[in-house]
Amino acid sequence: MDIENTKPHTNKALLDMVYISVFTAIIAVCSQIYIPTTIPFTLQTLAVFTAGGILGCKRGTLSVIVYLLLGIIGVPVFAEFSSGLGVLFGMTGGYIIGFIFTSLIVGFMCDKLGKKLWVLAVSMILGLAVCYAFGTVWFMIVYTRTVEPIDMIGALSLCVFPYLLFDLAKIAVATVLVNRLDKIIKI
């Protein structure tokens, strides 16, 4: 075995683990940043957009998956320091699982098309739309089973419409943040 030929691979793998860990931590911290407005929200999606945009498809998505796994095993990384399968199987758990799709879409588009502002914005809007779709269907199923039947407009009125402007603002911030950081950090 040639030690010299394995060193760059080992360093890259270690660096990948560090980046994934750092962005997992950023997502966990942003999940706790609770902005109390008339419609309170966290910065989870901002962190997910940024992870996918900076790390790309594979590493960005892995950071989201590690975040989910930490929450599943009981580390209080979800909003309001919650954790466990109960959160994921609850009414809004579909949105948290939807973060995987968001990061996949953002990362894939950035990997294939680069990190120009328009690519970032479009990828984050598409990623958010898929997260909304998955989460809203999940919400409708759980709400109907546990409370009462709800239609699509009712679910969107509770779970999407009130947060849309805030999420678009987070996309604007994440777009500029990723675009600027990409010029500084070469991952």
VENURTA-V288594 format. One record per residue. N is the residue number from 1. RES is the residue in one small letter. OMEGA is omega in whole degrees, 0 to 359 (NA if undefined). NEAR is the number of other ideal C-beta (glycine too) atoms within 10 Angstrom. Layout:
BEGIN
N/RES/OMEGA/NEAR, N/RES/OMEGA/NEAR
END
This chain:
BEGIN
1/m/181/4, 2/d/183/6, 3/i/182/7, 4/e/182/6, 5/n/180/8, 6/t/184/10, 7/k/179/10, 8/p/179/9, 9/h/180/9, 10/t/179/10, 11/n/179/10, 12/k/179/10, 13/a/178/10, 14/l/179/10, 15/l/176/12, 16/d/179/15, 17/m/179/13, 18/v/180/10, 19/y/180/20, 20/i/180/22, 21/s/181/13, 22/v/181/14, 23/f/172/25, 24/t/178/22, 25/a/179/16, 26/i/178/19, 27/i/180/26, 28/a/180/20, 29/v/180/13, 30/c/176/19, 31/s/181/24, 32/q/179/15, 33/i/188/13, 34/y/181/11, 35/i/183/10, 36/p/174/7, 37/t/177/7, 38/t/174/5, 39/i/185/12, 40/p/180/12, 41/f/177/20, 42/t/180/18, 43/l/179/22, 44/q/184/25, 45/t/176/26, 46/l/179/24, 47/a/179/27, 48/v/176/34, 49/f/183/29, 50/t/179/28, 51/a/179/32, 52/g/182/34, 53/g/182/27, 54/i/186/25, 55/l/183/26, 56/g/188/21, 57/c/187/18, 58/k/185/15, 59/r/178/20, 60/g/179/29, 61/t/177/25, 62/l/179/22, 63/s/178/29, 64/v/180/29, 65/i/177/15, 66/v/176/19, 67/y/179/29, 68/l/180/21, 69/l/176/12, 70/l/178/18, 71/g/180/23, 72/i/183/15, 73/i/173/11, 74/g/176/10, 75/v/187/14, 76/p/183/16, 77/v/179/25, 78/f/183/25, 79/a/180/20, 80/e/178/10, 81/f/177/11, 82/s/180/13, 83/s/174/16, 84/g/179/15, 85/l/180/12, 86/g/178/9, 87/v/182/20, 88/l/180/17, 89/f/178/12, 90/g/186/17, 91/m/183/20, 92/t/180/17, 93/g/179/20, 94/g/177/23, 95/y/178/21, 96/i/177/24, 97/i/178/16, 98/g/177/26, 99/f/178/27, 100/i/180/21, 101/f/178/21, 102/t/181/29, 103/s/177/33, 104/l/183/18, 105/i/180/23, 106/v/181/34, 107/g/180/26, 108/f/182/19, 109/m/178/22, 110/c/178/24, 111/d/185/15, 112/k/188/11, 113/l/181/13, 114/g/186/11, 115/k/173/20, 116/k/183/13, 117/l/182/11, 118/w/178/10, 119/v/180/19, 120/l/182/28, 121/a/181/17, 122/v/181/17, 123/s/180/26, 124/m/177/30, 125/i/177/17, 126/l/179/16, 127/g/178/27, 128/l/179/25, 129/a/179/15, 130/v/177/16, 131/c/177/25, 132/y/182/20, 133/a/180/14, 134/f/182/19, 135/g/181/23, 136/t/176/19, 137/v/178/14, 138/w/180/23, 139/f/181/23, 140/m/180/21, 141/i/182/14, 142/v/180/17, 143/y/180/17, 144/t/180/13, 145/r/187/10, 146/t/184/9, 147/v/180/9, 148/e/178/8, 149/p/179/9, 150/i/178/18, 151/d/184/10, 152/m/181/11, 153/i/178/9, 154/g/179/14, 155/a/178/21, 156/l/179/17, 157/s/179/12, 158/l/194/17, 159/c/186/21, 160/v/186/20, 161/f/181/12, 162/p/185/14, 163/y/187/18, 164/l/180/13, 165/l/179/11, 166/f/179/18, 167/d/176/19, 168/l/175/14, 169/a/178/12, 170/k/176/25, 171/i/179/22, 172/a/179/14, 173/v/181/14, 174/a/179/25, 175/t/180/24, 176/v/181/13, 177/l/180/17, 178/v/180/25, 179/n/180/16, 180/r/181/11, 181/l/179/14, 182/d/178/17, 183/k/182/8, 184/i/183/6, 185/i/177/10, 186/k/182/5, 187/i/NA/11
END
